Amino acid sequence: MSHKSASEASELPFPDDYLSSGPSDVAEDLTEHAKPPSKLRITVIRWAPRIFTIIVLAIIIALLVHLLTDINPREILHSIEKTPHKIFAAAVLFSGISYLALMGYDACAIHTVSNRPVRASSIAIGSFCSYAVGQTLGFPLVTAGAVRWRIYGKAGLNLSTVAKLTIIANLTLWMGMFVVLGTALVFYPRMMSDLNHLSLEVNKGIGVTLLLALAGFVGWCGSGERYLGRGVATLPLPNARTVIVQIILGFIDVGAAAAALWIFLPPEANISFMAFAAIFSAAIILAIVSHLPAGLGAFEAIVLLALPHVPAEKTISALLMWRIAYTLIPFICAVGLFALYEVVTADNKIGRGLRSFRRALFPFIPPIVGVLTFLGGVVLLVSGAVPSYNSRIAILTHFVPLPFSEVSHLIGSVSGVALLVLSHGLIKRLETAWFFTVFVLIAGIVVSLLKGLDWEEATILTIILVLLLSFRDAFYRKGALLSAPPSKGMIALILLFIAGSTWLGFLAYTDIAYQKQLWWDFTWHDDVSRFLRSTAAIFIVCAAAVFYVLIGRRPTRKGPEETIPYEQLKSILAHANRADANLALLGDKRFLFHPEGDAFLMYRVQGKSWIVMGDPVGPKERITELMWTFMDEADKHAGWPVFYQVSTEHIPLYLDGGFSLVKLGEEARVDISKFSIEGKSGKDWRFALNRMQKTNLIFEIVPANRVLEIRDQLREVSDIWLSKRGAAEKGFSTGFWDDDYILNFDTAIIKREDKIIAFANLWQSIPRKELTVDLMRHLPDEPGVMDLLFLQIILYGKEHGLHWFNLGMAPLSGLSPHRLAPSWHKIASFVAKNSERFYGFSGLRRYKSKFKPQWEPRYLAYPGGWMLPQILIDVTALISGGVSRTLWKK
């Protein structure tokens, strides 16, 4: 709670927008809006605040001299020594809550005045350091303003924006004080009348006026965008939702700061917390008006006047302890934190070294924070199961209604379970887990105090919260919390600790006989009743989570979830070195494009595997960046990046990316320039051509713009071919029939008279002069027709000056049989030899060998480790539409 920072806005002679404008801009704006002030007016403006401050200071000094007459310093020291350490620790904790609310001040203000995102850690450091320094040293325009500008300036905000957010933040403080004063005057008019000696009706009237003014301000801000000032001095006001949040933050800030002082008051004070909070707010207002450093003297004078029946020595000791807990300790922490921030962000050896250390620590933060969050959940569960301290409950009864404490006890136990579950998401680096954990931790801190002033567990949760906020960027993966559900071991561990805390609770209350009435007892000291209700809530939450997991079904992705940019793909494919890059036009893949728009990779997600088909497509200088970008994207979603059927050309790139490589097989590529049907080696091919002439078969290349004319015949051949084989369409790495897809390419056909009996659509790579086929289908009872089709395509390529004809890959071929070969080679060879009834591995190799191709290896690049079997299953399922369809060819 910043009772001095509110004076910053009043000390600014001009809006800070002028500071970011040139001299001519300022002069022009002044000329436009106002005449130059006279010398008398300048003198009055310059000296009036100083004279006012001197007068107020004189009055306060005179008042303090009167109040502090006959004060015994020894009694003050004796009163301080008698203060229990637990009370001081609680005051420090309440002060921490107040400063947390102050961070919310700046967050709301930045949201209002700036579109530039600012990291949560920068907001936390900037707000805490500026408020702590400004409240201690005074002169916030110089001290707090310098700190705030230093930190927020590095975050990208200009000086004008910093000045505006300062004004909005101070508006939050005033709203908090008004809501505290209004609530006290409306609901506790008699107590307030005893203090201000006004009638009940007048106090209620003032309170209603303040609350109605706040409600009116909320309504006014909610009716449209609102601004104050004009020109360069325009100040945007928050919307209604933000104003409501500001009011809540202000109430928490003022209330927590008042509580930090209230708990130090001696029993003679005999004043309720709400009434004292109103006194506290009035003291803050006078401290702001006085313009004294930290409000020193003015604040103390109001508190002493409001408590005339309390010995002055005891009141002064309470004020001194509060100054230490609320002002001095935060100031020391702020100076240290600001110094550390300057060192870390400095461009020197120390700063670079610390940043390097942070980067080195970065990968270990998620598991560390995950474990700490799990332990925080255990602390909340144990705290909810064991009895509370009676001394703390006695303090709590004065300023927290019983229903609030009861609800807090339930929320605390449920929050403990939530933290146990969320810890798994934090270890997985899930962004959603980070957001939910921050929310649950804040709730846990608040309810820990409301249910029993458990400052120890609140401190533990605060440390975890600070770590989370400081390393926000360590939790970057997208996805729902249950997208990566906890393992069985993790679930067992969670249930074990829940059962352990429950057993501990029953052990703590063994001397209390169970009765049904215990469930419905609501008093401050009925810990066993709260334990029973919390245990029931825990098991209800656990049962609901189990039920959700059992009935939940994740949707199956049947295709890409984006519009395919065919025109952009075609422009890139026109310059692609790989003919099989035309798989991009199949329509069953997602795409990651280079920012320059001249390169892409195509992929699909199956389970946790993010599978790229082949090498990235595009200029060599783009490939590396595309690979790393894809790996980042997969990592954000906790996926496994996989590159399927990659060539030897980019193997160094995949090794640099930390991938492991396993050989999938070899690709057959026929050198068209060396292919010949002459001589002894071409005898079989000449025989095939002669048979083609005798059986009246005709070969033809149908251009892509005429394929529509024969599409129905092609579809008929395709359907008969699929029916005869008893096979279903595959995908991803091979084409399938699609009415639109087939129109993209030239098609080679063999027909008898006007009837098409075989066809294959052609892919070409113009830069590499490569030709290959995709769909290869024919009518039954036409032996050797595919040999003829391939032969004619090769001859067509030779005629048109092409260099290569790609026959595609022979899976699990070219593997080494040597006893020292990798285990994968031995396993794959065994599978190939014993799986002929499922897939003709050796037969396919023999068939392609007839064309005397050059064999080039193709690999699977994957992250390495134990996930290879699952990745192979995912690839198989992706290509075949499921493992069962691969085994039974359906």
N, C-alpha and C positions, 0 to 999 in steps of 0.2 A: 504494500500500500504506500503510495508515494505522496506524502503530504507536502513535499516541497516541489516536486516536478510540475505540479499544476501551475506554478507561477511562471514557467518558461514562456508560455504563450503571451502573457501580459508584459513580459520584458522585451519582446521583439519590437523594435521601432517600425519595421516594415516586414511584410511577408517575405519569406526566404526566396520566393521566386525572383525577387529583385537581385538576389545575390548571384543567380545563375544567368542574369541578363547583362548585356553590355551597358555602359554609361548612357549611350544615346537612347537605348530602350527605356531605361528608367526615367530619363528626363522627358521623353515623349509621353510616357504614361502619366507622369506627374502633371505635365502641362495640360494633358487632355482631361484629367479628372479633378484637378484642384489647383488653386492659385498658390504661389509660394507663400508659406507662413511668415507672419511678421516677426520681428526680433523679439517683441514682448511675448508672443505666443511660444516661440522657441525656448525662451528663458523659463516660462511657466512649465512647459512640458519637461524640460530638463531637470528642474529643481523640485517640482511638486512631489514626485515619488520619494525623493531623498528626505524632504521635510516631513512627509507623512511617516516614513520609516523611523525618523528620529523621534517624532512625537510618540508613536506607538512604543518604541523602545523605552522612552522615558516613563511612560505609564506603566509598562510591564515591570521595569526595575523598581519603581515605587511600590507597586503591588507586591512584588516578591519580597522586598524589604519588610513590608508590613506582615506578610504571611509567615516569613521565616524568622521573625523575632523570637528569641528564647529557644531556638533549635539547639538540641544537644547532638553534636556529631557522633559521639560514642553510641548513642541510641540507634542512629542510622546504621552504623557498622554492625552493631549487635543484631539488628533486624535482618540485615543482609546475611549474616552468618547463620541465622536460624532458618533461612529459606531452604527447604528440602531440594536435593539435587533433581529429584523427579519433576518437581515443579519447574525448575529452570529448563530441564530437557523438554518438557511439554511446551514451554514458551518458545524455545528455539524451533520446535516442530510447527507450532502455529505461525511463527514468522515465515517458515519455509512455505507454508500453504499460501500465505499472503503474497510472497514473491512469485509463486507459481501463477497466481491470478494476474500478477503484473505482467508476466510473459503473455498471458492471454490478451491483456490490453494492447500490446504492440502487435500481436498477430491480427486482431480485429482491425487495428488502425492500418496496417499494411494492406490487408484485404480491401479496405475502403479506398485508399488513396493511390494504390499502385497496382498495375497489371503484371508487374514483373514478379515471378515467384522467388521467394526467399526461403532458404533452407531452415528447417525447424531449429537446428543447432545454432545458426546465426541469430535467429530471433531470441532464443533462450539466453545466449551470451550477451547480446546487445541490450536486452531489456534488464536482465539482472544486474549487469555491471553498471549501466547508466543510472538506474534507480538507486542502487546501493551507494554509489559514489555521490550522486546528487543529494540524497537525503542526509548524508554525513557531512559533506563539505559545504553544502549550501551553494548559492549562486548557480543554479542548475543550468542556466543558459550557457555558462562557460564550462562547467565541470561535466554534468550529465550530457549536455549537448555535444561536447567534444568526444566523449566516449561513444555516444550513439552514432555520430557521424563517422567516426573511425571504423566502426564495425559494419554499419549498414552501407557505408560508402564502398567497402570492399565487396559487399553483396550485390552491388550494382545500382543502388538507389542514389539519386542526386540530392543535393542539399535542400532544394525546395521540397522534395517529397519527404525528407526526414523531418523538416519543420512542420509539415502538414500532419504527418503521423503523430508527432508530439502533441499537437492540439487535439486530435481525435482521442489519443490515449488519456489526456487530462480530462476530456469530456466524460470518459468512463469513470474516473475517480469521483467526479461531482455527482454523477448519477448514482453511484454506490452510496455516497454519503446521504443523498436525498432519500433513497429508498430506506436506509437505516433510520433516519430521523422520522420520516413519514410513518413507518411501521410502528416505531416506539410511541409516537404521539397518538396514533389511532387505537392501538391495542393495549397500550399501557398509559393512559392519560393521567391516572391518579399518581403513579410514580413520577411522571414528568412534572405534574403540578407541584409535587413536593420539592422538586429541584428548581423549576423556573418561576414558581409562585403565580402562574397563570391559572385561570379557571379551566375546568375539564372541557367545557365547550370550546374555548379558544384553542386549547391544545389539539383537540380533535379536528377543529376547523383547519388549523395549520397543517396537520398531518394529511388530511384529505386533500388539501390544495396541492401539497407536494406530490402525492401519489397520482392525482388526476393530471398534474402537469407532466409527469413522466409518461402516463398513458397517452396523453395528447401528443407528446413528442413522438412516441412510437407510431401512433396513427398517422401523424403528419409525414413521417419518413416513409411509411408504407404506402402512401398514396401516389408515389412517383419519385423520380430522381430529384434530390434536393441539394442545393448548393448555397454556400455563403460567400459573400464577396463578389468581386467582378474582375474581369481582365486577368492579369497574371496572378492576382491574389485569390482566385476562385478556389474554394475549399469544398470538396464533395463530402456530403454527409452519409453516414451508413444507412442501409435499408432497415426495414422494420425487424427482420430476423436478427441482423447483426446488433441492433440496438438492444433487443431482448437479451442476447448473449452478453452484451456489455453490462447491462443492469445486473445480471446474475454474477458476472465476474466482479463488478464493483461491490456487490453485497458480500461476496466471499472474501474479497480483499479486506474491506473495512472490518467485517466481522472477525476474521482471523487475527488481524492486527490488534483489535480491541481485546480478543480473548487472550492474546499473549500478555497483555497488561493486567487484565481482570483477574487471572489466576494468581498474580502476585499480591493482590489486595488482601489485607488482614481481615479476620472475621468481623472486626468492628465496622467494616464498610457496610455490610448488610444491604447490598444492592444487587438487584437482578442483573443478569448479563445484558438483556435487551436495553434496560435503562442506562447501563454504563456505556453500551455501544453508542447510544444517542449522545451522551456526554463526550465520548471519544470523538465522534464526528464533529461536534461543535468545536472541540479543541483543535482539530485538524484545520477547520475553516479559519479560525483565528490565526493559527500558525502560518497558513498560506497568505492571509491578508497582511501579516506583520512583515513579510519579506525577510525575516531573520534567518540566518544559516541554520538549517535543520529544524526551524521553528523553536529553537532552544530558548526556553524561558516562557514564551507565550503559551506553548502547549502545557507546560508544567503548572503555570498559573491557573489555567482553567480547571485542571484536574483538582488542584488544591482547593479552589473556591467551591467546586461541586461536592467536595467531601469534607465539610468543616467539622463533622463529628468524629473523624478519624484522626488519631495523633499524627501530626505533620511528619514526624520522623519516619513512621511506618509508610506513609504515602510516598515520601521522597525515596525511601529504600526501594519501594516497588517500581517507581519511575526510573531509578538508576539501573535496576536489574533489567527492566524492559529496554532501556536504551542499549544495554550490552547485548541482549538477545536479539533485538530487532534492528539495531543500527550498527553497532560496532562489529559484531561477528560477521554479518553479511558484507560489511565494508572490507574487512580483511580478506574474506573469501573472494570478493569481487576484484580487489587489487591483484591477488594472486592469479585469478582466472584470466584477467585482462593481460597481465604480464605474460602468462603462458600462451595466450592467443597471439600476442604480438610476436613472441618467439617462434611459434609454430608457423605463422603466416609470413614471417620475414624471409626475404630472398638472400639468405646467407647460409653458411655451412650448418649451423645449428638448426635453422628452420628446415632446410632440405633434409637434414638427417632425421628430424622428428617426423617429417612427412613420409620419408622412406620407411621409418619404423611403423607408422600407421598403415602404410600399404602392405608391409610384411605381416602386420597383425590382422589385417582386413579379412583374409580367408578363414581365420579362426574365431572371428567374432560371432557368427551365427551359432555354432555349437556351444560357445561359452555362454552367450546370452540365453540360448535355449535351455541349458542346464540350470542357469540361475533362475530363469522363469519357472522351471519345474519346481525348484526348491522354494521359490516364492509362493507357489500354489500349495506346497506342503505346509508352509508356515501359516497360511490362511486357514487351511483345514484343521491343523492342530489348535490354532487360536480359537476357532469356533467350537472345538470340542471340550476344551478345558475351562474351568471357572475363571471369571475376571477378578481383578484386584478390587477389593471393596473401597479402598481409598480413592481410586480413580473413578469408580462409579459414583462416589459421593460428590466429586467435583462435577462429573458429567450431568448429574441431575439438575444442576443450576441453569444450564444453557442449552440442553438438548431435550426435546419432548420425548417421552417414552416410546411412542409409536415409531419415531425416527430411529431410535436405537434398536428396536425390535426388527424393523425392516433391514437395517444395516447388518445385523447379525446374519440374517438369511442371505443377503447379497454377498457378504464376505465369504461365506462357505461355498456358495455357487461360483463366485469368482475364483476361489481356489481350484475347483474342478476345471473351470475354463482355462486357467493358466497351465494346468497339467496337460490339457489337450493342445493348447496353442504352442507349447514348447516344441512339439514335433514340427509344426509349420514353420517356426523360427529356424530350426535346424535345417529345414528344406529351403530357407531363404525366401519364403513366400511373402509378397507385399501385403496381401490381405491379412496374413497372420500378424504382421507388424502393426497394422492399423488397429486390429481388434485387441492386440496385447496392450498397446498404449491406452486404449479406452478402458480395458479391464484393470490395468495397473492404477490409473487415476481413480477409478471407482473403488479399488481396493484400499488405496491410501485414505480416501475420504471415509469409507465405512469403518476402517480400522480405528480411526479416531472417534467416530460417532458411537461405536458399539462398546467401547471400553477404554478410550484414550490409550490404545496400544501403539505407542509411539515407536517401539522397537521394530515391529513388523512394518509400520508405515515407512520407517527409515530404510529398511531393506528394499521395499518396493520402490521407493524413490531412487535408490541407487540403480536398480534395474531399469527404471524409466529413463534416467539420465543416459545410461549406456545405449538404450534403444534410440533415443533422440540424437545422440552424438554419432551413431553409426547407421543413420537412416539409409544410406545408399548401399549398405550390405544386404538389404532385403529388397531385391529387385525382381524376383521371379513372379510372373503373372500366374493366375489360376486360382480356383476356389480352394477353400480350406480342405475340402474332402477330395480334391483332385488327386492328392497323394495321401491316402488315408494312413493312419498309424499302423505299424506292423503289429503282428500278434504279440511279439515280445513287449512292445511299447504299451499296448492295451493291457497286457497282464501287469505291467509295472504300475500303470495308473490305477487299476483296480486294487492292486496290493496296497498302495498308499491310502486309498480311500477306505479300504477295510481296516488298515492300521489305525487311521485317525478315529474311525468309529469305535474300534476296540478300546482305544485310549480314553475316549469319552465315557464309555460305559464303566471303564476301570475307575475313572475319577469320581463317579457318582454311585459306587457300589453300596454306600451307606444309606442311600435314599431308596425307599421302597417304591416300586413302580405303581402308579395309579393313573387311570384314564384322565383324571382332572389335570394332570401335569401338562397335557397338550394345550390346555386352555388357560393356563396361568400366565398373566402378563404383569409382572412387577419387576422392579429394578434388580432384585437379587435372586430371581428364579433362573439361574444359569442352566439347570437341568432341563427346564422347559424349552429354553432357546436351543439347547443342544438337540433335543428330540425333533423339534420343528426343522432345524437346519439339516439334520440327518435325513429326514423325510424328503426335503427339497433336493438334496444331493442325489438320492436314489431316483427321484422322479426325473431329474435332468439326465442322469445316466441311462435310464430306461428309454427316454425320448431319443437320445442320441443313438442307442442301439437299434431302436425301431426305425429311425431314419436311414441308417446304414443298410438295414435288411431290406427295406422296401425301395430304397433309392436305386435308380438306374441311370447310368451315364449314357447320353445319347450316342449312337454310333454314327461316325462320320462316313457318309457314303460318297462324298465328292468334295470338291473345293468349295470354300465358303466365300468366294470372291468372284467378281466379274472378270473374265479372262480378257486381257487387252490384245486381241488377235492381231490388230494392225501393227502394234509395237513389236509383237513377237515375230511377225513375218519380216519386218524390216531388219531385225537382228539376225534371223535365220538366213537371210539372203547373204550374209557374210560369215556364216558359221563354218568351222572346219569339219564338224561332225555331221554326217548325213542323218544319223539317228537323233539329232537334236530336234527333228521335226515331231518327235513324240510330244513336244510342248503343245501342239495343236490338237491333241487328243481330247482335251477338255476335262481330264480327271486329276489335274494337279494344281498345286498352288505355286506361286512364283515370288521370288525375291529379286528385285531389280537393283542394279547399281544406280546411284544417284544421277550419273550422267545419262542413263537410259539406253546404253548401248551394250549391256551385258545382263545376264540373268542366270539363275539356277532354278530348277523345277523340283518340287518335293511334295511329299505327302506325310501325314502324321498317322502312325499306327501304334496304338498303345503309348509307350513312352519313347518310341523310336521316331525321330525326325529324319526321314529317308530321302536323300537327294538322288535323282536319277542321273547317273553319269557325271562327268565333269561339268563345272559351270561353263556357260556358253558366252563367248564374247572375246574381246581383245585380251591378250595375256596379262597386260598391266592391270586389268580389273579383277582377275581371278582371285588373287590373294585377299583383296579387301572383301570380296563377296563371301569367301569362305569364313573369314573372321566374323563378319556381320551375321552370317547364318548361325555360327556357333554361339554368338552372344544371344541371339533370339531363342535358340533352343534352350540355352542355359537359363534364360529368364523364366521359361515354362518348365524347368526341371526335366527337360527332355534329353535324349541321347542323340547327338548329331551323327548321322551315318551317310556315307557316300557309296552308292551301289554301282558296280560295273565301271570303276574308274580306270583310266588308261595309265600307261607307264610315263606319259609325258609330264604329269603333275605329281608324281610320287614324292619328290622332295618337298613340295608344298604341304602334302598331308603329313609327312613326317615332322615337319616344322610345327604343324598344328597339334602334335602330340597324339596322332592317330596310330593305331595298330593296323596292319594290313594282312588280310588273308586272301589267298588266291581262289577265285570263283570258277575259273575255267579259262578258255582261250577263244579269241575271236578270229574267224577265218576271213582273210582279205585276199582277193584274187587280183594279181597284177594284170590288168587288161592288156597292157602293151605287150606282155610276153605270152599271152594266151593265144593258142593257135589250134586250128582244126586240121592243119596239114600234117603230113608225115604219119609215122606209125602211132605216135601218141594221140593223134586226133582221129584215129579210125573210128572209135566208138561214137564220137560226136558227128562225124560225117554220116554214119549209119542212122543216127537219130534224125538228122535233117532229111535224109532220103525217105525214111518212114513217114515223116511229117508230110512230105509231098504226096506220098502214095495214099495216105488216109485223108487227104483233102483238108488238112489243118492249116489255118492261116494265123500268122502272128501279126499283131498290130499294137502300136503305141497310141492310146487315145489321150489327147491333150486334156488338161484339167478343165478347160472351158467347155469341153464336150462330154465330160463324164456324166453330167446330169441326164443325157440322152440314153445312156445304157445303165443307169443306176438300178433300175428295177431288175434287170437281168443279173447284175452283179449280186444284188441282195438275194435273189433266188439261189444262185450258186453257193453263196455263203451259208444260207440256211440249210441247204441239203448237206453241205460239207460238215457243219456242226452236228446235224442230226445223225449222219452216218457214223461219226466218231463218238457220239454220245458225250460230247464235251460241251462245257459252258465257256463263254467268253472270258478271256483273261484281261489284264490291264496293266497299267503303270509302266512296265518295261517292254510291253508289246501292244500293238494296236488291237482294237476290237471294232466290230461293225458299228458305224454311226452314219446316218444319212447325210449329215453335214460334213463330217470329218473326211469322207471319201472324196468330196468335191475339191479338196485342196490340192490334189496331186495328179500328175499324169498317171495313167493306169495301163499296164501291159496286159494284153488279153490274148488268148488262143481260142479261136472259134472254128467250128465246122459249119460251113455255109454261113447262116446268120445267127447261129446259136453259140453263145459263149460257154466254153467248157472249163476254162481256168483263167484266173486273173491274179495280178499282184499290183498293188499301188507302189509307186516309185518315189523314193526320197533321193534328193541330190544335194551334194555340198559343192557349190560352184568354186570356192577358193581352193579346195583340196582335190577337186575333180573326182569326187567319190560318188558312187551310185549304190543304192541298196534297196531292198524291198521290205515291206511291212506285212500287210495282210497277204497270205498266199493260200488260195482256196481253189478247189477244182471239183468237178463232178466225179462220182464213183465210176468204176469200170473204165477208167481211162489211164491205163498203166503208162508210166514214163512221161506223162504230160508235164509234170513239174520240172523234169530234167530239160525238156524242150523249152519250157518257159525261161528257166535260168540261162540256158545256152543262148537263146535269142536276145535276152537282156544284155548279156556280156558282149555279144556281137554288136548290138545297138550302141553300147557304150564305146566300143572300139571305133565304130564308125564316126561317133561324135567327139572323139578325142578325149574321152574320160580315162582316168588312170587306174582307179580302183573299183572293184565290185565287192561290197561287204556282204558276206553270207551270214553274219551274226555270230553269236557266241555258242560254243559247245560247252555246256556246264560241266563242272567237275572233271575237265580234261586237262592234260598237261601237268598233272600232279606227280611229284617225285616219289618213286617206290622205295627209295633208299632207306635203310634202317635208321639213319641219322637225320632224316627229313623231319620237319616240324610235325607235331601231333595232328594238326589240322589236316595235313596231306594224307596221313594214314587213315584218319576217320572218314574223310571225304572219299578216298579211294574205296574203302569198305562199303560206304553207302552206294557209290556208283555201281559196284559189282553186284550188289545184292538188292538193287531197287529197279531192275530192268522192267518188271511188270507194272511199275508205276510210271517210269519215264525212261525212254530208250537212250541213256547217256552214251553208251559206246556206239550204238547204231547211228546216232546223229553225227558223231565224230567221223565215222566211216563214210557217211553220205557226203559230207562237206569236203572230205579229203579227195573225192573224185575230181574236184576242180583244181587240185594242186595249189591250195592257197598258202599264204604266209600266215603263220599262227602268232597272234600277239596276246599276251596275258591280260586278263581283266581282274580287278581286285575289289574287295570290300574294305573300305576304310571306316573304322569304328573306334570309340574311345578306349578300347582295351579292357581287359579284366573279365569278370565273370558274366557280363551281360551278353556275350556273343550268342549263346543258344537262344535267348529270348529275342535278340535282334533278328536272327535267321528265321525264327517263327513269324515275327512281325513282317519281314520281307515276303515270306511265302504267302502269308494271309493277304497281304496287300496286292500281290500279283494275281493270286488265284481266287480272291474273294473269300478266303477261309482255308484253314489247313485241311479240313475234311474234303473240300472240293479238289484239292491237290491229290489226295490219296485215292479217291474214287473217280477222279476225272469228271466230276459233275458240278 
